[in-house]
Amino acid sequence: MKLAGEIVIIVASLGFEEKFLLRTIMRRGLREDDKIVVFMPEGGDARGETAFQNVKEIIQKITDGKVEISKHQVDIRNFYAAASSIRRLLKQLSFEGKLVINLSGGQRLLIFEILAAALSLGLRDAEIEIETEDSSIVVTTPIRVLYPIELDHLDQQILRMVAERGTIRLKDLEGLGVPKATLWRKLNKLTQQGLLEKSNDKYLISDMGRTRI
């Protein structure tokens, strides 16, 4: 979801087909100051260059040249050097806007290197997006879903109770035999971590929270 005034930077792995990148652009929309950054293998097939030029031409036409699109080639044969190079660029871009990282196209090794670079930065607000080969399913998730979160036994108990009941209030947890102040701190922490969502005095489990039970 794009907030008003928010700069979005679409980062994508690109192979022989431009359709995946074009679809994410259509889903997201483009505004002035947004950017598109494409990663491709160094010395790749000419079909990849054709795909990039096709995307570039389309973007220039629909935005009157107001949206920047750039290509960065990496030597995917050297995993550590490639991940390091990608990491440096992603770090710089993360200060400029929200990253949407589409990993639907291109070679698997390149995709792995981009993902490794993004995870190593500990980005909090970036999103990962990926389509199935036939484009029938698109999954978009905050990158923080992929990060480990330390949860103790009580945290997990609370998450399971919320998932089972749909919604709970603080008083619904009193049967756990834990001081109310402790329960309140736990609920507040789980909400801040994005595992619970709060609506008035009720708590419900988030999509991210379901991945932790």
C-alpha positions as CSV (number, residue, x, y, z in Angstrom):
1,M,0.0,0.0,0.0
2,K,1.4,3.4,-1.0
3,L,0.9,6.3,1.4
4,A,0.3,9.8,0.2
5,G,3.7,11.4,-0.6
6,E,5.6,8.2,-0.1
7,I,8.4,7.5,-2.6
8,V,8.3,3.9,-3.7
9,I,11.4,2.2,-5.2
10,I,10.6,-1.0,-7.1
11,V,13.5,-3.4,-7.0
12,A,13.3,-6.4,-9.3
13,S,15.2,-9.3,-10.7
14,L,14.8,-9.5,-14.4
15,G,15.2,-12.4,-16.8
16,F,14.0,-12.8,-20.4
17,E,10.4,-11.8,-19.7
18,E,9.4,-8.3,-18.7
19,K,5.8,-9.3,-17.8
20,F,6.5,-9.8,-14.1
21,L,8.1,-6.4,-13.7
22,L,5.3,-4.7,-15.7
23,R,2.6,-6.4,-13.6
24,T,4.1,-5.1,-10.3
25,I,4.3,-1.6,-11.8
26,M,0.7,-1.8,-12.9
27,R,-0.4,-3.0,-9.5
28,R,1.6,-0.3,-7.6
29,G,1.2,2.6,-10.0
30,L,3.9,5.1,-10.5
31,R,4.3,8.7,-9.3
32,E,6.9,11.3,-10.0
33,D,10.1,10.6,-7.9
34,D,9.4,6.9,-7.7
35,K,12.2,4.7,-9.0
36,I,12.6,1.3,-10.6
37,V,15.9,-0.6,-10.1
38,V,16.5,-3.7,-12.0
39,F,19.1,-6.4,-11.2
40,M,20.4,-8.6,-14.0
41,P,23.3,-11.1,-14.4
42,E,26.5,-9.7,-15.7
43,G,27.2,-10.8,-19.3
44,G,23.7,-12.2,-19.6
45,D,21.6,-13.3,-22.6
46,A,20.7,-10.7,-25.1
47,R,17.0,-11.5,-24.4
48,G,17.4,-10.0,-21.0
49,E,18.7,-6.7,-22.4
50,T,15.7,-6.7,-24.8
51,A,13.3,-7.2,-21.9
52,F,14.9,-4.3,-20.0
53,Q,14.8,-2.0,-23.0
54,N,11.1,-2.8,-23.5
55,V,10.3,-1.9,-19.9
56,K,12.4,1.2,-20.1
57,E,10.6,2.4,-23.2
58,I,7.2,1.7,-21.7
59,I,8.0,3.5,-18.4
60,Q,9.4,6.6,-20.3
61,K,6.2,6.7,-22.3
62,I,3.7,6.4,-19.5
63,T,5.5,8.8,-17.1
64,D,6.9,11.3,-19.7
65,G,10.3,10.4,-18.4
66,K,9.5,11.4,-14.8
67,V,10.3,8.0,-13.3
68,E,13.9,6.9,-13.2
69,I,14.6,3.3,-14.2
70,S,18.2,1.9,-13.9
71,K,19.9,-1.4,-14.5
72,H,22.6,-3.0,-12.3
73,Q,24.5,-6.0,-13.5
74,V,26.1,-8.4,-11.0
75,D,28.4,-11.3,-11.4
76,I,26.1,-14.0,-10.0
77,R,28.9,-16.6,-10.1
78,N,30.5,-15.0,-7.0
79,F,27.7,-15.2,-4.4
80,Y,29.4,-13.2,-1.7
81,A,30.6,-10.4,-4.0
82,A,27.2,-10.2,-5.7
83,A,25.3,-10.1,-2.4
84,S,27.7,-7.4,-1.1
85,S,27.3,-5.3,-4.2
86,I,23.5,-5.6,-4.1
87,R,23.5,-4.9,-0.3
88,R,25.3,-1.6,-0.8
89,L,22.8,-0.3,-3.3
90,L,19.8,-1.5,-1.3
91,K,21.1,0.3,1.7
92,Q,21.4,3.5,-0.2
93,L,18.0,3.1,-1.7
94,S,16.4,2.4,1.7
95,F,17.2,6.0,2.7
96,E,15.4,7.3,-0.4
97,G,12.0,5.6,-0.1
98,K,10.1,2.4,0.6
99,L,11.5,-0.7,-1.1
100,V,9.2,-3.1,-2.9
101,I,11.4,-6.1,-3.9
102,N,9.9,-8.2,-6.7
103,L,11.6,-11.6,-7.0
104,S,9.4,-13.1,-9.7
105,G,11.7,-12.9,-12.7
106,G,15.3,-13.8,-13.5
107,Q,17.7,-16.5,-12.5
108,R,17.2,-18.3,-9.1
109,L,20.8,-17.5,-8.0
110,L,20.3,-13.8,-8.6
111,I,17.0,-13.9,-6.7
112,F,18.8,-15.6,-3.8
113,E,21.5,-13.0,-3.8
114,I,19.0,-10.1,-3.7
115,L,17.1,-11.8,-0.9
116,A,20.3,-12.4,1.1
117,A,21.3,-8.8,0.7
118,A,18.0,-7.5,1.8
119,L,17.8,-9.7,4.8
120,S,21.3,-8.8,5.9
121,L,20.3,-5.2,6.1
122,G,17.6,-5.8,8.6
123,L,15.2,-3.6,6.6
124,R,11.9,-3.0,8.5
125,D,9.6,-1.3,6.0
126,A,10.4,-3.1,2.8
127,E,8.0,-5.5,1.1
128,I,8.8,-8.8,-0.7
129,E,6.6,-9.6,-3.7
130,I,6.6,-12.8,-5.8
131,E,4.3,-14.3,-8.4
132,T,3.8,-17.9,-9.5
133,E,5.0,-18.8,-13.0
134,D,1.5,-18.5,-14.4
135,S,0.8,-15.3,-12.6
136,S,-2.3,-16.8,-11.0
137,I,-1.1,-16.0,-7.5
138,V,0.8,-12.9,-6.1
139,V,2.1,-12.9,-2.6
140,T,3.2,-9.6,-1.0
141,T,4.5,-9.6,2.5
142,P,6.5,-7.3,4.8
143,I,10.1,-8.4,4.8
144,R,10.0,-8.5,8.6
145,V,8.0,-11.7,8.4
146,L,11.2,-13.4,7.4
147,Y,13.1,-12.2,10.5
148,P,13.3,-14.3,13.7
149,I,11.3,-12.9,16.7
150,E,12.1,-14.1,20.2
151,L,8.9,-15.4,21.8
152,D,8.7,-17.0,25.2
153,H,6.1,-19.5,26.3
154,L,3.6,-16.9,27.5
155,D,3.9,-15.0,24.2
156,Q,3.1,-18.2,22.3
157,Q,0.2,-19.0,24.7
158,I,-1.3,-15.5,24.1
159,L,-1.0,-15.8,20.3
160,R,-2.6,-19.2,20.3
161,M,-5.5,-18.0,22.4
162,V,-6.1,-15.0,20.2
163,A,-6.0,-17.2,17.1
164,E,-8.4,-19.7,18.6
165,R,-10.9,-17.2,19.9
166,G,-10.7,-14.6,17.1
167,T,-10.5,-11.7,19.4
168,I,-9.7,-11.2,23.1
169,R,-9.6,-8.5,25.7
170,L,-7.1,-8.2,28.5
171,K,-9.5,-9.7,31.0
172,D,-9.9,-12.8,28.9
173,L,-6.3,-13.7,29.7
174,E,-6.6,-13.6,33.5
175,G,-7.1,-17.4,33.5
176,L,-3.4,-17.7,32.7
177,G,-2.6,-16.8,36.3
178,V,-0.3,-14.0,35.3
179,P,-0.3,-10.5,36.8
180,K,-2.5,-8.1,34.8
181,A,0.5,-5.7,34.4
182,T,2.5,-8.5,32.8
183,L,-0.3,-9.4,30.4
184,W,-0.7,-5.8,29.4
185,R,3.0,-5.5,28.6
186,K,2.9,-8.7,26.6
187,L,-0.1,-7.5,24.6
188,N,1.6,-4.2,24.0
189,K,4.9,-5.9,22.9
190,L,3.1,-8.3,20.6
191,T,1.2,-5.5,19.0
192,Q,4.3,-3.4,18.5
193,Q,6.0,-6.4,16.8
194,G,3.1,-6.6,14.4
195,L,1.9,-10.0,15.7
196,L,-1.3,-8.7,17.1
197,E,-3.6,-5.9,16.0
198,K,-5.6,-3.7,18.4
199,S,-9.1,-2.4,17.8
200,N,-10.4,-0.4,20.8
201,D,-9.9,-2.8,23.7
202,K,-9.8,-5.9,21.6
203,Y,-6.9,-7.8,20.2
204,L,-6.8,-10.0,17.1
205,I,-4.0,-11.9,15.5
206,S,-2.3,-10.5,12.4
207,D,-1.3,-12.4,9.3
208,M,2.3,-12.1,10.5
209,G,1.2,-13.4,13.9
210,R,-0.2,-16.6,12.3
211,T,3.3,-17.4,11.0
212,R,4.5,-17.6,14.6
213,I,2.1,-20.2,16.1
